[in-house]
Amino acid sequence: MSLSTWPIYGHHWAVDLLDRGLRAGRLPHALLLAGPAQIGKRTLATALAAALICTAEQKPCGHCRACRLTAQGVHPDVRLVAADDSERGREGVLKIDQIRAVQREASLAPMEAPRKVFILRELERANLPAANALLKTLEEPPAQVVLLLTSARPHALLPTIISRCQVLNLRSLPRQQVADALIAHWGASSERADLLARLADGRLGWAVQRLTDSQAWEERSRRLAEARELPRQSRLQRLAYADELSRSPAALLPTLTLWASWWRDLLLMQQGCAAWLRNVDLADELAREASRFDPGQVSAYLARLHAAPTQINQNANARLLLETLVLHMPAVSSA
């Protein structure tokens, strides 16, 4: 059997599982695709939606009207539901009105396809009323409806929601697979592809965005520059920075991830493991900085950074957490 018609790079085990379930007519009414941000959850959900309503023998064919409209996001029987991020600097919330709209549409017969498919993105961003409303639909789903849910933080979902879904946990892709995809399908140079593959940590979507979106790449450069400068700033300057960053919830986790990548690379450089660097474009600066920090302090600070996302997901006060992080940064050696 060939899975080449699925527009998915990597995650072959998941595609194979879904394809076999589709051909056997045994796909669940609700599926939860879990995994890190930009790992490919929405891409896989969209491909599955197309496969569910594709009119060709080999599904999804990518060419029939159903596949083309689904890929364009305009098929009348495939609905994408996501939190509203229109308010700059704030992470949107999936609200109960959106779930009620899904319930109303789900009760209607499909317009063209044999079924209706709803893709609910980043379900961890649903507020409690919305989550409870969705639970009712999961408990008594209409026969012609398939719900495809995605979440980067499944532990933040109601256990009752998870229990009513089949869960697929998408895993990070091998670094070389990410690099090869960037070269073959997005025209990246070998050097650029290798750098992005190292930085992506197995997230092809992240790598593609940085390759094609100059603003996203500039944001990475700016945040890393700030991380490198903070240890040299006064306590008041650090606290002011923490206050400013705490007011941008959507930037918080990506920024902490970048900080962790810098300090990880610095520790690797101190241990003579330069071959394992992620920020290879900053190798020269990392080599210079390695002697200016105590390895023990760097290691302890990395532990703090790695614990921070869990604390944020558990609703820790973002400003207090950031203040602690900036005040406990490793000290620059006076030598």
Secondary structure as the mmCIF struct_conf table of DSSP 4:
data_model
#
loop_
_struct_conf.conf_type_id
_struct_conf.id
_struct_conf.beg_label_comp_id
_struct_conf.beg_label_asym_id
_struct_conf.beg_label_seq_id
_struct_conf.end_label_comp_id
_struct_conf.end_label_asym_id
_struct_conf.end_label_seq_id
TURN_TY1_P TURN_TY1_P1 SER A 4 THR A 5
BEND BEND1 TRP A 6 TRP A 6
BEND BEND2 TYR A 9 GLY A 10
HELX_RH_AL_P HELX_RH_AL_P1 HIS A 12 ALA A 24
TURN_TY1_P TURN_TY1_P2 GLY A 25 GLY A 25
BEND BEND3 HIS A 29 HIS A 29
STRN STRN1 ALA A 30 ALA A 34
BEND BEND4 PRO A 36 PRO A 36
TURN_TY1_P TURN_TY1_P3 ALA A 37 GLN A 38
BEND BEND5 ILE A 39 GLY A 40
HELX_RH_AL_P HELX_RH_AL_P2 LYS A 41 ILE A 53
BEND BEND6 ALA A 56 PRO A 60
BEND BEND7 GLY A 62 GLY A 62
BEND BEND8 CYS A 64 CYS A 64
HELX_RH_AL_P HELX_RH_AL_P3 ARG A 65 GLN A 72
TURN_TY1_P TURN_TY1_P4 GLY A 73 GLY A 73
TURN_TY1_P TURN_TY1_P5 PRO A 76 ASP A 77
STRN STRN2 VAL A 78 VAL A 81
BEND BEND9 GLU A 87 GLU A 87
TURN_TY1_P TURN_TY1_P6 ARG A 88 GLY A 89
BEND BEND10 ARG A 90 ARG A 90
STRN STRN3 LEU A 94 LEU A 94
HELX_RH_AL_P HELX_RH_AL_P4 ILE A 96 ALA A 106
TURN_TY1_P TURN_TY1_P7 SER A 107 SER A 107
BEND BEND11 LEU A 108 LEU A 108
HELX_LH_PP_P HELX_LH_PP_P1 ALA A 109 PRO A 110
BEND BEND12 MET A 111 ARG A 115
STRN STRN4 LYS A 116 LEU A 120
HELX_RH_3T_P HELX_RH_3T_P1 LEU A 123 ARG A 125
STRN STRN5 ALA A 126 ALA A 126
HELX_RH_AL_P HELX_RH_AL_P5 LEU A 128 GLU A 139
BEND BEND13 GLU A 140 GLU A 140
TURN_TY1_P TURN_TY1_P8 ALA A 143 GLN A 144
STRN STRN6 VAL A 145 SER A 151
BEND BEND14 ALA A 152 ALA A 152
HELX_RH_3T_P HELX_RH_3T_P2 PRO A 154 ALA A 156
BEND BEND15 LEU A 157 LEU A 157
HELX_RH_AL_P HELX_RH_AL_P6 PRO A 159 SER A 163
TURN_TY1_P TURN_TY1_P9 ARG A 164 ARG A 164
BEND BEND16 CYS A 165 CYS A 165
STRN STRN7 GLN A 166 ASN A 169
HELX_LH_PP_P HELX_LH_PP_P2 LEU A 170 PRO A 174
HELX_RH_AL_P HELX_RH_AL_P7 ARG A 175 TRP A 186
HELX_RH_AL_P HELX_RH_AL_P8 SER A 190 ALA A 200
TURN_TY1_P TURN_TY1_P10 ASP A 201 GLY A 202
HELX_RH_AL_P HELX_RH_AL_P9 LEU A 204 THR A 212
HELX_RH_AL_P HELX_RH_AL_P10 SER A 214 GLU A 229
HELX_RH_3T_P HELX_RH_3T_P3 LEU A 230 ARG A 232
BEND BEND17 GLN A 233 GLN A 233
HELX_RH_AL_P HELX_RH_AL_P11 ARG A 235 SER A 246
TURN_TY1_P TURN_TY1_P11 ARG A 247 ARG A 247
HELX_RH_AL_P HELX_RH_AL_P12 PRO A 249 GLN A 270
TURN_TY1_P TURN_TY1_P12 GLN A 271 GLY A 272
HELX_RH_3T_P HELX_RH_3T_P4 ALA A 274 TRP A 276
BEND BEND18 ARG A 278 ARG A 278
HELX_RH_3T_P HELX_RH_3T_P5 VAL A 280 LEU A 282
HELX_RH_AL_P HELX_RH_AL_P13 ALA A 283 ALA A 290
TURN_TY1_P TURN_TY1_P13 SER A 291 ARG A 292
BEND BEND19 PHE A 293 PHE A 293
HELX_RH_AL_P HELX_RH_AL_P14 PRO A 295 ASN A 313
TURN_TY1_P TURN_TY1_P14 GLN A 314 ASN A 315
HELX_RH_AL_P HELX_RH_AL_P15 ALA A 318 LEU A 327
TURN_TY1_P TURN_TY1_P15 HIS A 328 HIS A 328
BEND BEND20 MET A 329 MET A 329
HELX_LH_PP_P HELX_LH_PP_P3 PRO A 330 SER A 333
#
